[in-house]
Amino acid sequence: MRRLLGVAVVMAGMALAFWLVLGPSSDWEGAARFVHFALLLSCFLVIGGGVRLVFPEKSEDEAAETAG
């Protein structure tokens, strides 16, 4: 279940990033350009978080062995 959530988060982050990069840039003027850049950087963080959900650092088997 966690892996499906991770895939959904990655896809949503990629969709938002593609829209920000390929969308109409003429609307982002002045201070809105900084907001645009911050949104784009946050997309990379969201994608990275989704990848961590898909591929956790410890497998579930290793976590069960260390716990018990």
C-alpha positions in Angstrom: 0.0 0.0 0.0 2.9 2.4 0.9 4.5 1.8 -2.5 1.3 2.7 -4.4 1.1 5.9 -2.3 4.7 6.6 -3.3 4.0 6.1 -7.0 1.0 8.4 -6.7 3.1 11.1 -4.9 5.8 10.8 -7.6 3.3 11.1 -10.4 1.6 14.1 -8.8 5.0 15.8 -8.2 6.0 15.2 -11.8 2.7 16.5 -13.2 3.0 19.7 -11.2 6.7 20.1 -12.2 5.9 19.6 -15.9 3.0 22.1 -15.7 5.3 24.6 -14.1 8.1 24.2 -16.6 6.0 23.8 -19.8 3.0 26.0 -18.8 2.6 29.6 -19.7 5.5 31.5 -18.2 4.3 35.0 -19.2 1.9 35.0 -16.2 4.8 34.7 -13.7 6.1 38.3 -13.4 8.0 40.1 -10.6 7.7 38.5 -7.2 5.6 35.6 -8.6 8.8 34.4 -10.4 10.2 33.6 -7.0 7.1 31.7 -6.0 7.3 29.8 -9.3 10.9 28.8 -8.6 10.0 27.8 -5.0 7.1 25.7 -6.3 9.4 24.0 -8.8 12.0 23.2 -6.1 9.3 21.8 -3.8 8.3 19.5 -6.6 11.7 17.9 -6.5 11.3 17.4 -2.7 7.9 15.8 -3.2 9.3 13.5 -5.9 12.2 12.5 -3.6 9.8 11.8 -0.7 7.7 9.6 -3.0 10.7 7.7 -4.1 11.6 7.1 -0.4 8.1 5.6 0.0 8.6 3.3 -2.9 12.1 2.3 -2.0 12.6 2.5 1.8 16.1 2.4 3.2 15.4 -0.7 5.2 13.3 -3.6 3.9 10.4 -4.7 5.9 12.1 -8.1 6.6 15.2 -6.4 8.1 13.0 -4.2 10.3 11.2 -7.3 11.6 14.5 -9.0 12.4 15.9 -6.1 14.3 12.6 -5.6 16.2 12.3 -9.2 17.4 
